[in-house]
């Protein structure tokens, strides 16, 4: 039970890390490409990469810990 709770909390942290990384990178890209930072544009296009990065981070963590 302790291990499952730990893994769920780590999963939440990995999803948050994925959102922060992809949000930052996409905001920089939008600013570089258009010259302005449009929040609506960044918010709508960052959801899918954030989820995928969260899955990738969690997979790498589990692989590193040999689960």
C-alpha positions as CSV (number, residue, x, y, z in Angstrom):
1,X,0.0,0.0,0.0
2,X,2.8,2.4,0.8
3,X,4.5,1.7,-2.5
4,X,1.3,2.4,-4.5
5,X,0.7,5.7,-2.7
6,X,4.3,6.7,-3.3
7,X,4.0,5.9,-7.0
8,X,0.8,7.9,-7.4
9,X,2.4,10.9,-5.8
10,X,5.4,10.6,-8.0
11,X,3.0,10.3,-11.0
12,X,1.4,13.6,-10.1
13,X,4.8,15.2,-9.8
14,X,5.9,13.9,-13.1
15,X,2.7,15.2,-14.8
16,X,3.4,18.6,-13.2
17,X,7.0,18.5,-14.4
18,X,5.8,17.7,-17.9
19,X,3.4,20.6,-17.9
20,X,6.1,23.0,-16.7
21,X,8.6,21.9,-19.2
22,X,6.3,21.8,-22.2
23,X,4.6,25.1,-21.2
24,X,7.8,26.9,-20.9
25,X,9.2,25.6,-24.1
26,X,6.1,26.3,-26.1
27,X,5.8,29.8,-24.6
28,X,9.3,30.5,-25.7
29,X,8.6,29.1,-29.2
30,X,5.4,31.2,-29.5
31,X,7.2,34.4,-28.4
32,X,10.1,33.7,-30.8
33,X,7.8,32.9,-33.7
34,X,5.2,35.7,-33.3
35,X,6.9,38.3,-31.2
36,X,4.1,38.3,-28.7
37,X,3.1,35.9,-26.0
38,X,-0.6,34.9,-26.5
39,X,-1.8,33.0,-23.4
40,X,-4.8,31.5,-25.2
41,X,-2.6,30.1,-27.9
42,X,-0.1,28.6,-25.5
43,X,-2.8,27.1,-23.2
44,X,-4.6,25.3,-26.0
45,X,-1.6,23.8,-27.7
46,X,0.4,22.7,-24.6
47,X,-2.0,20.1,-23.2
48,X,-1.1,17.1,-25.4
49,X,2.7,17.6,-25.1
50,X,2.4,18.1,-21.4
51,X,0.6,14.8,-21.0
52,X,3.1,13.0,-23.2
53,X,6.1,14.4,-21.4
54,X,4.5,13.4,-18.0
55,X,4.1,9.8,-19.3
56,X,7.7,9.9,-20.6
57,X,9.1,11.1,-17.3
58,X,7.1,8.5,-15.4
59,X,8.3,5.7,-17.7
60,X,11.9,6.8,-17.3
61,X,11.5,7.0,-13.5
62,X,10.0,3.5,-13.4
63,X,12.7,2.1,-15.7
64,X,15.4,3.7,-13.7
65,X,14.0,2.2,-10.4
66,X,13.5,-1.2,-12.1
67,X,9.7,-1.4,-11.3
